[in-house]
Amino acid sequence: MSGFSFPFEATADDAETCRRIVALAGRAGGAPIYTKFLDGREQTIARYALESAGHKNYIFHGGRPGGERAVLAIYGYPFGEAEIDGLRADFPIVALHIKGSGYTALSHRDYLGSILATGIKREFVGDIITGGEHAAAVFICAEIAPYLISNLETVGRDKVRVEYMDSDELANFGGEKTVEPITGHVASLRIDSIVAVALNLSREKAKDALRAGIVSVNHMPVTSHDRQLNEGDLISVRGAGRFELASAGGLTRKGNVKVVIHKYV
């Protein structure tokens, strides 16, 4: 793919994303440049593009710690670790509280579908956190918040109200990710070994999953069975779920490594 030597399996769209991000970095000056919301794959591509171009002054932020979708801010100047919280506070992201009447249970799909039905593009919408069956918090680009407040009247078959959320409301809102810990021992942190533990499979079955193209690491497809993983890597197996290599350390007498894998449930 012209201009980029990718360390992962990439598409023509990925190359175009790289070109776009590098062009944005070239324009960064005294004020930060913000993208719209990026999904996990786009974030991986953007990070690769910036690092390849030698640009280190950037932050991803989605409005909350640990979010999946995030806005990228590119700066034309360096900053220290102590400044990051202040820079995040300047991101053009707001949280809205969508409250149903209680008439019927509402799902993540209901909220997203109804938001997009108002004409808002997906890139303007970040994470949606459901709080019980009748409410959700949605992170969106600040510029379209007034429009959504005025135009989102129903979600699914229920009437809703949409209001801004302050930081206290957001901190007390439900929707924390639930994880199921899985422990095991592996000879190495190869992807086939980790998938085998995560799914309780033989190594050969794990290799079959990789060859079938249904395994991704950090949102990028992986087919090679000897790819080495690191703590914090996210693994997705189509049809089987999403996992994180939470920790790896401590050797058994046979020299195997103890791993803890979190399955998102």
C-alpha positions, 0 to 999 in steps of 0.5 A, a space after each residue: 500500500 503506497 507510502 506505508 509498510 504496515 506491520 499488520 494486515 491492512 486495507 486500502 481504506 487503512 492506507 487512506 486513513 493513514 494519509 488523512 491523519 498524517 495530513 492533519 498532523 502536518 496542519 497542527 499548530 497552536 490549537 489542537 486538531 480534533 477528529 470525530 469519533 474513531 472506532 478501535 481499528 481506526 485508533 490503531 491505524 491513526 496511532 501507527 500513522 502518527 508514530 510512523 511520521 514521528 509525531 508524538 503529541 496526540 491524545 485519544 479520549 472518548 469522554 470516559 476512562 476505558 471507552 471504546 470509541 474515542 476522538 483523536 486530538 493532535 497537537 503542534 507542541 509537546 506537553 507533559 503527563 501532568 497536563 493530560 487531564 486538563 487537555 482532555 477536559 477541553 475535548 469537544 465531547 459532551 454526555 447526554 442522558 436519554 431517559 425513557 418513560 419505563 414503558 418498554 425495555 431499551 437496548 444499546 441497539 435501540 438507542 444507536 438506531 434511533 440516534 442515527 435515524 435523526 440523520 446524525 452520522 455514526 462518526 459523531 457518536 461515541 460510546 453508549 452506556 445503558 443504565 438499566 432498561 430505561 436510560 442511557 448515557 451517550 457521548 457525542 460531539 458537542 456541536 450536534 448536542 443541541 440538535 439531538 436534544 431537540 430531535 430525539 423524541 422516541 427510542 424504540 417504541 418509547 418516548 424519551 427525554 434528552 438532557 445534558 449530564 454533568 460530571 457527578 451524574 456521569 460518575 454515578 451512572 451504571 453500565 460498568 463493564 463486567 469481566 469474567 477472569 480466566 486463569 491458565 498457564 502457557 509456554 509463551 504469550 503466543 496468540 494461539 496459546 492465549 486463545 486456547 486458554 481463553 476459549 478452553 480449546 486445544 492449541 490446534 483448534 486455536 490455530 484453526 480459528 486464526 487460519 479462519 480469519 476470525 481472530 483480531 488483536 487490538 481490532 486488527 485481524 491476525 492469522 499468524 499463530 506465533 504473534 506475541 501478545 503483551 499485557 493489555 492486548 485486546 483479543 476478539 474471536 468472532 462468535 466467541 467474545 472479547 477478551 483482554 490479556 490482563 496480566 502475565 507473570 510468575 513461572 511454574 516449576 516447568 517454566 510456564 507463565 501464569 496468565 489472567 485473561 478477562 472475558 467481557 460479559 
